[in-house]
Amino acid sequence: MRSLLLLLPLVPAVLSEAVNGSESLVWGAYRPNLYFGLRPRVPQSLMTGLMWFGTQNYQSISKTRHTCEQGDGLDSYTWTNYDAREGGIQIIKDSLNNVKLTTELLKVPGGDHGGSWAARIKGEPINPDIPSRISTIFYAGLDGLGGIDMESEENENGVDGPVVLTGSSVDLDEFTLRIVDGPDNSGVLNGAHAQAFADRSGKTHVAGFRIPPGTIWQAKDHILQNIIQHAQGVIAPYRDPSVGQPDPSFVLQLSDEVYSGSSLYAIQKFFDGPFQFDVFFESASAKQKLTSTTLEEGIKAFKTSYDTRFDKLFPIPPSYQTSKLDSLKEFSKAITSNLIGGIGYFYGTSIVDKGFAYEWDQDDDTDEQDEDDKKKGARLTEPKALLTATPSRSFFPRGFYWDEGFHLLHVGEWDNDLSLEILKDWINLIDDNGWVAREQILGEEARSKVPAEFQTQVPTFANPPTLTMAVTAFIDRLKALSPGPSEQELGLDFGMGSSQVVMSDQKPQSEIRSRYLSDPELSLGYLRSIYQPLKRHYDWFRRTQRGQIKQYGRKARSRTEAYRWRGRSKDHVLTSGMDDYPRGPPHAGELHLDLISWMAFFTRTMRDIAQFIGETDDAAAFIEVEKAILDNIEDLHWSEENQMYCDVNVDDEDESYHVCDKGYLSLFPFLLSLLPSDSPHLGPILDMLRDPEHLWSPYGLRSLSASHPQFGQGENYWKGPIWMQMNYLALSALHKTYAAQEGPYQKRAQEVYAELRKNVIDNVHKEYERTGYVWEQYDAKTGEGRRSHPFTGWTSLVTLIISEKY
Ligand SMILES: *[C@@H]1O[C@H](CO)[C@@H](O)[C@H](O)[C@H]1NC(C)=O
């Protein structure tokens, strides 16, 4: 083995392409806004999607299912298993059309262009006693350079047997797509006027469209228009009521016209009862023909290996008391699968207004933009690419900056290297000034889901800096596997001799499944590559979100460390992430407790990274800043009178005062483990948190005290409802710090931790069973799921809470 290893440096060309494993991430369900939409992680490429509608009447075509919509009223749709490298299994329940669909995806590695895949779409009646008739349409379209042709013999009445498309594009090279029926399907053969349609019934119908580049995402419009036009001709002879209309299955069909040079192809099938069909995508360079057997056996093996791996990575500790162990396990699997199955690939322009500012945003020392930049007005940027998890497939199918740090904590526990790929894409969005837009609405498809007033991003607006969570979690995983890179590897020599990097043999390699975790050099290279942009980002925060101290005669040990969110309006601080949380009136002199706490956290995590990669000067500087911030949290934000941490504002007499609204905000120094465990301020925080009159509920911590005059008022977004990521932060602080470290409140912290954890898990699980969905937030009084659903972004953190991974 030694000699082989020594040979490795001689063949870097071969290795470099495959060295970080990103080739197994080329294909995925990267259109999470669709019930089932596959595409590669490549700009302007092949896009596929699934649509279906019921054929029990003529109306249900107007409710064709395609993009995930809460208005579709599906009972549920959930990936029961999903792995970004292997595939997934999704179950979609559509009672209105009496069909339960299963979509299976199997990724098959091979060749040089991202590999092949096979997908199976299965349907069965939910209620076998009533008809289950649906039409499915699978489409594939090529957005960029290249072409696709249909090989199957054209026939004006439809196609018998498989439909075969061949194509090629720059990144995917040559490929074949085959759509193949299962053995036991029954098409729709009977129904009103069946005789007249005998030639066309039971066949697969197709259409090919020439549409402008970049518009494949609008496939549904083209496809439905084709069906409706065709139907108008077919139905004309049946207008006379005495004749009666034919069965919709005979009418609502694609035209079976294929234009040469088409870039979009639709393949439509009609079913009566249970059915299945397979779609095979074969990358020519892989030289492997896929069959239904490959798919069947592959999915079976995938499910087994997934379940085994899941049990190992996210076990339910035996100490956890529940009578519903099996269902809790499936739930945990589903939320993890949906988080990872919710990862999307986005490419396109976004809208930025460089000159926008509220009057209170202006202050003298942060003006640094070019005159040119200050021109007001929203403009399109250059196109950018982003692989990212999404908070909600139906409601927020795009990248959100502060959600992403939480997403990556969870993703990284399942697939470390996937979390690094995603993080890298986010880091690439950091601009020359160090700014990243808090909502990533890239391209027209993503924009189509966002109301116009929320599309524009402003380069002075921030959002809670959570991305470094993913970096320190990665470093923690590295440290758990090895004592860390040797001084030699760091290019440092402290004269202490070099320590060997030894992989612990506690975890088998198959479980680690990570090239980064098994290759310290690769890891260091990665960390170094993201360090400078991260630092630029950090410096941007310190420069642009600074708050004023001396102007209002405030006394603080540090003269510089105070912070204020820019971009707040009168009633909202969208940039803080806690949109309508009560914050007092806008003022250029206000100081925000959550932001200064995030800055302490950001500084601390930057210190950890700097230390790990050997940037010792930087690390020393971060230590000083962190101390200054921690001092100022005490000096500026602690209200002795109210016994709590508060925002700070300025009154009409230019006097500084505390704005104290009991809720998540008041917890921040605790939530981010900034307080030492013997802090005298910990007691009052735990009291507030545990008090049912304030934040404590049987379902988790409320965002605003139940005794607050604004509790449950107005939009009631952050005025009471229970949010999972904040409960996760509280549990994490309790578990890792306050329940773990000795101190006057240790015992209390342990009790609160156990109770809170159980409340949160039981409620989210119960609501999932009751409603079929995971929700954006939970009602402060009843614990019922509220707002967007499914919301398998940070609500999925419940898996980490179950298995105590903080
Ligand atoms: C992995 O390698 C590919 C190809 O060289 C590169 O595009 C990608 O950014 C790398 N991923 C990471 C996380 O560094």
The ligand as an SDF file (V2000), in Angstrom:
LIG
                    3D

 14 14  0  0  0  0  0  0  0  0999 V2000
  -14.7640   20.4380   -6.2600 C   0  0  0  0  0  0  0  0  0  0  0  0
  -14.1370   20.4300   -7.5160 O   0  0  0  0  0  0  0  0  0  0  0  0
  -14.8650   21.0730   -8.5420 C   0  0  0  0  0  0  0  0  0  0  0  0
  -14.1290   20.8110   -9.8500 C   0  0  0  0  0  0  0  0  0  0  0  0
  -12.7710   21.1050   -9.7270 O   0  0  0  0  0  0  0  0  0  0  0  0
  -15.0190   22.5540   -8.2070 C   0  0  0  0  0  0  0  0  0  0  0  0
  -15.7720   23.2090   -9.1960 O   0  0  0  0  0  0  0  0  0  0  0  0
  -15.7170   22.6840   -6.8640 C   0  0  0  0  0  0  0  0  0  0  0  0
  -15.7940   24.0270   -6.4730 O   0  0  0  0  0  0  0  0  0  0  0  0
  -14.9640   21.8800   -5.8010 C   0  0  0  0  0  0  0  0  0  0  0  0
  -15.7480   21.9080   -4.5740 N   0  0  0  0  0  0  0  0  0  0  0  0
  -15.3300   22.4270   -3.4390 C   0  0  0  0  0  0  0  0  0  0  0  0
  -16.2660   22.3170   -2.3010 C   0  0  0  0  0  0  0  0  0  0  0  0
  -14.2370   22.9470   -3.3100 O   0  0  0  0  0  0  0  0  0  0  0  0
  1  2  1  0
  1 10  1  0
  2  3  1  0
  3  4  1  0
  3  6  1  0
  4  5  1  0
  6  7  1  0
  6  8  1  0
  8  9  1  0
  8 10  1  0
 10 11  1  0
 11 12  1  0
 12 13  1  0
 12 14  2  0
M  END
$$$$
